[in-house]
Amino acid sequence: MNRTLLTIALFSFLTGAWWTMAQPSASAHCQIPCGIYDDPARIAGLKEDAATIRKAVVSLKEMMGPQDHSHGEAGDLLMFNQGSRWVLAKDQHAQMIQDVASYYFLTQRVKAVPAGEEGHDTYMAQLAGFHRILVAAMKCKQTVDLKNVDELDAAIAAVAGWYTK
């Protein structure tokens, strides 16, 4: 790995860690409970966040393609700046997905049904579906692999049917 890429990776990691800790969590919805829910809007938001993650990964991969150092230090610095911003955006949107899945769906919309009662299988499928989203979003933070973004899209699509009728 060349020195520029190593520097970008280290700076992006440190900046991302700081930014994640310094920012308040995204609010999915109140927990009063107010009874005002817009499940299709939340699903649309998850899809939009996933699209942003995909754009960030594609942009980072394009930036790390064949290096053109003809612009000198200023060009390298611009690439470093843009790369850092894409990593931050990717991680922030993955965190927003995790927050909505946890704070809105798992705590407010997925209703526990005891084993043996009608609806238990759906309840278990919903838990598994949102766990799949949480893990896929985590992997999107950890990597720049489009397979993880594909899995995130598929996980969101799998739960969308319960909430966008």
Secondary structure as UniProt FT lines:
FT   HELIX           3..22
FT   HELIX           39..63
FT   TURN            70..71
FT   HELIX           72..99
FT   HELIX           100..109
FT   TURN            115..116
FT   TURN            118..119
FT   HELIX           120..142
FT   HELIX           146..163
//
